[in-house]
Amino acid sequence: MTPQPPRALVPTLVFLGMVVAIVSSLGAPMIPTIAAAYRVPLGDAQWSLTITLLVGALATPTMGRLGDGPHRRKVILVALAAVTAGSVLAALPLGFGMLLAGRGLQGTGMGLTPLAMAAVRDALRGERARSAVALLSITTVAGVGLGYPLTGLIADRFGFEGGFWFGALVSAMALLAAARVLPRSTPSHAPRLDVAGAVLLAAALSGLLLALSRGEQWGWTSLRTLALLPASLLLAAGWVWHELRTPHPLVDLRLVRHPSVLAADATAVLAGIGMYLLLATVVRFVQTPPSAGYGFGASIVTAGLVLLPFSMASVLSNRVAAFIAKKLGPLRVLPIGCMVFVVAMLEFAFARADMLHVVIAMTIAGLGVGCTFAAMPGLIVHAVPPHETGSAMSFNQVLRYVGYSTGSALSATILEMHTPPGAQLPTDRGYGVIALVGCGLWIASGIVAWLVPKQGVVAPMDEVLAEESVADAIPVDEDSGTDAR
């Protein structure tokens, strides 16, 4: 007889997901404060957010593979310990380099959510498992909405170091709770880790983001930029070649062959870039002092509250997506969500001089991104064999993290391009350019989503959304009862 899971398992995993979401969001509202405290340019301070997202993109597939076998509990505990250590490192006055190292360690926490969902799938069955996975999915969004104003309030009272000390406290609490509650992993075959694939992916992404973020400082025609960009693209091509030929790939790229999966993955990258172009930009815009000719001189707390409607609307959009699917068909949810976000970008492009319009733009953006990411599981789950759905969903999540980190770095580059020589702040035109670039990315996402072939059977989207909630659920292999990554 299978032992009953501890009653505290699901609450502990939900708390874990909330902590990860809060800690990963610590960098965004604090970028101007960190820049001032360490006397670094805003573009450099932007890396306090970018590096967390980059590490998250690398950690998710690696931890997913390591956590597939008998080491899941150990992987979760080690990752939580790394998040706690990273929070302490970022809080200590050891210099900007150590803060970035700490933020990188915090990024390992972004790979925990799929493992938490897999643990739920192993421990629970039927409706209880679906409800718990849905709750974990929503937590990843709601945690960001809670994290921005909460950590902003702490940082406003005790400095940005206080925000990181708070992150260390809640991470340590999650570590202790997980160590007490997580069941021992059942003996099974330990999966082989594709070390070469992990190294190639890390090198390609790091090089690309470094070139994007430093291109303006180095010069886009400088030797370093011209060498780094092609080298990163060659490494990315080498990674694809390696993943398609190794028997134990870090990410199974063969799953992208289906047109629906390809469309969902392409949308994940484009939409991820477009989303973080807005998120990373808004917090800087509202904190800019009015003496610059724009901005509201808002505190960290206010900057966090501006992002709260985004998270709230993204949670509520789950029902909106189900309604659209019922009325217009499931294949229309993804392009409609993209077009809704275009409206948000246009609102920010042409009406950002008023704080109310900025809040409206963030609310619309939350609805758009929620519908977009809620539609992706239906396209993927019903296009690949059951035993491959976990891997396909994991890859989609990795692509989102790649988009997030690229969007964060790109926003800093565009603002730096619109910062006059000798000035500390960019011109208002830079924010308008970012909004228009974001519009282009979201329009491209909508076009890709609209062109998804109507091949295969796609289940009613309201059923998919009811079972999987937003876009992060890890489907289960019905034969083994475990996650199929």
Secondary structure, DSSP 4 states (H G I P E B T S, - for coil): -PPPPPTTHHHHHHHHHHHHHHHHTTHHHHHHHHHHHHT--HHHHTHHHHHHHHHHHHHHHHHHHHTTSTTHHHHHHHHHHHHHHHHHHHHSSS-HHHHHHHHHHHHGGGGHHHHHHHHHHHH--HHHHHHHHHHHHHHHHHHHHHHHHHHHHHHHHH-HHHHHHHHHHHHHHHHHHHHHHSPPPPP-PPPPP-HHHHHHHHHHHHHHHHHHHHHHHH-TTSHHHHHHHHHHHHHHHHHHHHHHH-SS-SS-GGGGGSHHHHHHHHHHHHHHHHHHHHHHHHHHHHHS-GGGTS-----HHHHHHHHHHHHHHHHHHHHHHHHHHHHH-GGGHHHHHHHHHHHHHHHHHHHTTSHHHHHHHHHHHHHHHHHHHHHHHHHHHTTS-GGGHHHHHHHHHHHHHHHHHHHHHHHHHHHHHTS-TT-SS--HHHHHHHHHHHHHHHHHHHHHHHT----S----HHHHHHHH-STT---EETTTTEE--
